[in-house]
Structures are given as structure tokens and as C-alpha cells.
Amino acid sequence: MAAHTRTYAVAGLTLVAAVTAGCSGSGSHAGAGSPASGSTTVSGQQQPAPTESNPPGDIPDNQVYVAYQPASGSFTGFTVKVPEGWARTSQGSTTAFTDKLNTVRITAVSASGAPTTGSVTNTVVPQLRAQVPKFSSPKVSEVNRHAGRVVLLTYQGDSAKDPVTGKVVRDAFERYAFYRAGHEVDLTLSGPVKADNVDPWRIVSDSFTWR
């Protein structure tokens, strides 16, 4: 009888061990399939885009600039340096040079008088507010450039939607209004809000010269 009792005891211990091992193994498999504490897993999530050598919108420090003088149009009596290699487009009295996210836009028009901070505030700002998507933060001031004292308008707005990606970029704009003898040339420089283009834009705006 004692032998039978020992046999039952051993069998009982074996069964308990098997059940315990099974429960432990089940918990281990569940843990391996779950994300670590504090992490999230999204099915189909894309990997981050590769880091560029320059932040998006930053014009390289080694950018070369070349002089541009319009060969035709309502007024051709000026030159301004523009970044070499940028794509050029013309429409009416406006010529634009574009590369990736940045644009240099030049518009020459006839004007009866020199622009002032008041005329830009009262006339140009409302026009741009109606034309530029999500126009905001307009600031008008007078600044000195090599060509003399000019009226500067800074503002922000959304870019046009990229035809391929559909992406819209928040842009910062600098619009310089140069004037002489009935002729006004508006030089508008634009690029992403966080791009560090202070030096390139100063090179371009300082290069403007009447001829």
C-alpha cells in the first residue's frame, strides 16, 4: 500500500510540473510577440526619409551666382545676380528662377511714383492676401541695399501643391520694391520657413543694380 502511495505522489508531482512548465512557456511566447513597454507598432508604417546633406530648402554655401539682365520686356535697365543652374521661366513681365523649394521672382512694371511703406501696406498686402494661400504675418519696412533705400515686405504663405507628391510647404517671402524714374522692379525671394537662407537672399538683394 505504501508503494502505491509513493507512486501516486510521484505521478502527482510530475503532473504539476508539466502544467507549470506549460503555463510558463505560454507566457514566454506572448511576451515575445508583444512590443516592448512604451513602444508602438503601426502596421505598414514607412521608414523615415534619408537625411539630406543640407536641410530642406537651405541653399548650399558654395552656390555660384550669375548676373541676369532681361533681354526684352517692358523694362530692361537693371541687373541682379541669381543662383546659377536654377530653372528659368517667364510669363509677361515676370521672370522666375526656381530650384527645389526656393524661388527668385523678378517683376518689372511702370510706376507713377516710388513705393512707400504706406502704399505697400494699403495696396500690395491686400492683393497678396487674395492671391497667396493662407497669407499671414505681413511686415512692411524700409531697408538699405546697395542700390539704395527700398521698401521690404515680408510675409508667409503656403506653396503650390507639388504635382507629384501633393505636398504643400509653408514658405517665407521677402519682397523688395526698387524704384527709379518711373520704373519699379519687385524682387521676391521665397523658400521654406525654417530654411537658413539669410546670406543667399542678402547676396541676391544686394546685387540689384540700375543700368
Disulfide bonds with the S-S distance in Angstrom:
none
